[in-house]
Amino acid sequence: MEINGNHPAEADYDTSKFHVIVVTAYIKVLIISYGTIELPVKIIQLLNAFTPQNELNRFREVYLVMELMSHNLHEVISKLRLDHKTLSFFVYQMLCAIKHLHNSGDLKPSNIVVNDRCILKVLDFGLARKKTVDTAMRMSDYVVTRYYRAPEVILGIPYSEKVDIWSVGCIFAEMINHRVLFPGLDRVDQWTKIINVMGTPSEDFISQLGSSASVYVRSLPRQTGKSIEEIAPDVNFLSNTENARANLTAECARDLLAKMLVINPDNRYSVEEALNHPYVKVWFRDDEVNAPQSENRYREEIDNADKQLAEWKALIFEEVKQYEQRHDIFGS
């Protein structure tokens, strides 16, 4: 798939190439133009999708119009010390996003965007899946960017949506400390970095591992780990922004962090538990936490289909044209 921002001339069509043009636009303008409803969902919105071609044999471009966001979270972390109110609000919005997605699978600061009003959205969630009985599979090693991988991903055991809680915890710690919490060089080093900070896991967790993984984990020197106060020390918080009445304190932040960064997912917070923690509950809005599902649902049977390039092209063309008709893109 080739990314190209130029509109090709009529004589230049080459059906062996396919272009996706991503257009970001101010959402308020698009609401006026297209009547789009801004839902309180903390994932990036697809505002419009269309193709200028009307025939499959000339189909070459898809325009995806998305809301414009100012910065990604990595940029924010690298430039700003965040007060408790902002820390809490960002964590709350990440939790809303992963609750809506059920499982992102690739949560990291560069995949999270914010605007100047501190509104946060998750993007680039092509690996997200709604968990069903059929999707209780093993997550491959490359799915989550290494630094934010949950222990069960690194060690290759079945996963749940709690992998995202671990990722949010890693990002939360990074927002506090302004450095990556577990900067592993490879999968083995990533596990070493985790146990150096969190300590060696219990036998209950190790017994869930495959034979080779359990032998390896047991072969390592036992680590006691660090206290949560060492992981997120007072000096890394803006103490003058604490608000005890709203539970916006370093102590409360550490309590939430400690319940996210638990090696054994059986003992790790769920997204529902995290959303009800005092540090973020001040922001709780039912229309955000339980936002309606998108009309464009993920269909596993399509994702798993074995099709030729021409078949995929026809399927995309049909989907885009149906979207155009449903939303009256060209004002017919």
N, C-alpha and C positions, 0 to 999 in steps of 0.2 A: 504494500500500500504506500503510495507516494504522496507526500504532503506538498502541496503547491498552492500558493495564494493567487496565482494569476488566472484570469478567466481566459481560456484558450479560444483562439479564433475558430470560426466554423470549419475551416479547411484543415485544422490541426488535430482533429479527433483521432485518437489512437486507442482503440478499445482494449488494448493490452494493459493500459494504465488506468488507474483509478485514483481520484483526488478527493481528499476530505478537507474542506475549508472550515476552520473553527472561527467563528465570529463572536467576540465578546462585546456586550453592549450594556448600557445602563438599564437596569431592570425597570425603572419607573417609565422610561420612554417606551419600552416594549409593552408594558401593561396598557399604556394609552393606545399604542398602535394596534395591538393584537388582542386586547382584552384578557391577557394572561392573568390568572389569579396567583398571587404570591403566597404560597403555602409556607407555614412555619417549619419546614423540614430542613435539617442542618446538613444537607448534601447539596452540591452544586446543581442548579436547575437547568435543564434543557428547555429553553424558552421556545425555540422553533427549530424545525428541520425541513429542508426542502432541496430539490434538485431542479436546475433550469431545463434539464432534458426531459422530453415527454415520451421518448421511445427507448426501449431497452437496448437496442443495438447502438444507440448513441450515448448511453448512460456512462458518465465519466466523473461527475462531481456530486458530492453531498455537502450542503452547507448546514453546519450545526451552530445555532445561536445560543450562547450561554450568558448568564449574568456575569458582569464584570466585578472582580474583587481586586483589591489594591495590592495585597502582599501575601506571600505564603508564610506559614508560621515559623519556618526556619529563619527567615529574614527578621521577623519580629524578635525572636529569641536572641539572635546575634547582636541586635542593636539596642534593646530596651530591657530594663529591669521592670518586672511586672508587679504591680501592687496586688494585695489580696483580692480585691474586688475583681480585677481582670483575670487573675489566676483562676479564681473560682468560676467565673463566667465562661472562660475558655474550656475548662474541664467539663462543666455542665453541658456545653454545646457539643463537645466531642461524644459524650455519653448519649445524648439525644440522637446523634448521627448513627452511632453503632447500634442503638436499639432499633432504629428504623431499617438499617441494612441487615440486621441480624448477625452478619459476619462480614467484616470488610476484608480481612486477610492481608491488607497492605497499608496499615496505618503508620504514618511517619510525618514529621513536620513539613516536609516538602509537598505532601499530598493534602495539606490542610491550608485553606486560604482564609484571610480575614479582610474586612474593609475598615474604613476609618471610624466606624461606629462600633468596632469590636464584635461585629457579627461574624461568626465563624462557620465555614462550610467544609465538608470533606469532598474531595474530587479524586479522579483517577481510581475509581473503585471497580475496575473491570474484573477483579478477582472475587468480588463479593458474591455470596451465595446465601439463599435462605436455607437454613438447616432443616433437613428432613431425615427420615430414617435412611434413605438411600445415599445421603451425602455425609454420613458419619464415616468419612474416609480419612486416610492419612494425608496430611498437607505436605507437599513436596518442599524440599529444602530452600528453593529459591523464591517462594511465594511472598514472604515478608522480608523487607529489608533487614539485614542481619541484626543491627543494633536493637531492633524493637521486637525481635522474635521471642515468642513465649517458649519456656522450657520444653513443653510438649511438642512444639514444632521442631526444635533443635534435635530432640531425642527420638523423633519419629513415632510418636504414639498417637492414637486417635484424638482429635481435637474437638472443641466446641467454640461457641461465640466468646468464651472467656479468654481466648487468645487476644482479643481486642482489648479486654480490660488490662491485661499485662502491657500491651502497647501504649494504652493511655497512661498507665502508671509510669512507663519509661519517659514519655513525652512530658508528663507532669513534673517529674524529677528534673528533666532538662530545662524546663521553663524556670524552675527554682534555682538551679545551680549553674545554668548557662554552659553546660557541657554534657556530652553524651554520657549516660550512666554506665552502659555496658558496651564499650567500643571494641568489640571483638574483631580480630583480623581474619578469622575463618570460623567455621562451625565449632571446631574443637576449642579454639581460643574464646569464642563467645560463651560457651558453657563454663570455661574456667573463670571468665570475668564475672559471670553471674554468681557462682558459688563463692568467689572471693568476697563479694559484697553481701550476698544473702545467706551464705552458709550452706553446708551440705544438706540436702533434703533428707526427710525421714525415710525409714525403710518402707513405710506404706507406699510412698511414691516410687521408690526404686523398684519395688516388686511389680509395678505395672509395666516396667520397661521390657523390651525384648532382651533375649539372652546376651547378645553382644553389647548392647547399650548398658545393661545392668552390670555386667562384668567391668566395663570401662569406668562407670561412675563409682563403683566400689573400689576400684584400683587407685583412685586419686586420694591424696592426703585429705583428711577430714578438716573442713573449714568451719570456724565458729561464726563467721560473718560479722557484719557491722550492725550497730544499733540504728534505729530509724533517725535518731538525733544526729548520728554521724553522716548518714546518707543525705539528710536535708537539714543542715545546721541552721541555727537561728540567724547567723550572720548573713545568710543568703536570702533572707526575707526582708522586706521593707517594713520594719517594726512599727513605723509611724502610721502605717495604713491598716493596722489591726482594728477590728470591730468585734469585741467580745459578744455583744448582744446579737450580732448576726452570725456568730460562730466563725468569723473570718480571722482566724489566728494561726500562727505557725503550728501550735500544738494540734489544732483540728485538721490542718492540712496534712501534717505528718500521719495522723491517724488514718485518714483516707488513703494516703499513699501506701502505708503499711498493709492495708487490706487489699490493695490492688497488686502489689508486688509480692505475691505468694507463689512459690515454685509449684506446689501441688494445686492444680486447678480445682480439685474437690473442695479446697479450703479458701480459694480465692473468691473475692466478691463477684457477684453477678452484676449485670448492668442495672437491674432493678434495685439491688441493694446499694450500689454506688449512687444512683440518682436520689436515693432517700437519705444519703449521708448528710449530716448537718452542714458540712463545708460547702455543699452545692445546692442543698434543698431550698435555700432562699430564692433561687431562680425558678423553681419548679412551676411549669405551666403545662396543664394537661394537653393543650393543643399542640405543644412542641414534643412532649414526651410520647404521646400517643397520636402523632400526626398520621393522617390518612395515607394509605399506600398509593404509589403512583399508578396511573392507568396503564402505564407501560411496564408490565411485569416481566421479571426474568423467567425465561422458559428453558428449563434444563434440557429438554429434548432437542431443542435447536442447537444449543451450545455443544451438545455431545454428538451431533449428527456428523456423518462422514460424507461430505459433498465435494464436488468438483468446483473449481473457481467460478465457472460460468453459472453454476447453480446458486452459489452464494451471492453472486452479483444480481441474479434475478430475484432472489429472496430479499435482498436489501432494497432493490428498486421498488418491489411491491410494498414493503413496509413503509418506505418514505412516501410513496404516492398515497397510501392509505392515511398516513399522518396528515399530509397536505389537505386531503378531502375532509377529514374530521375537523380540522382547525381552520378550514377555509383560508389557507395561506395567501392565495392570490386574489381574494375578494370576489369570488365568482357569485 
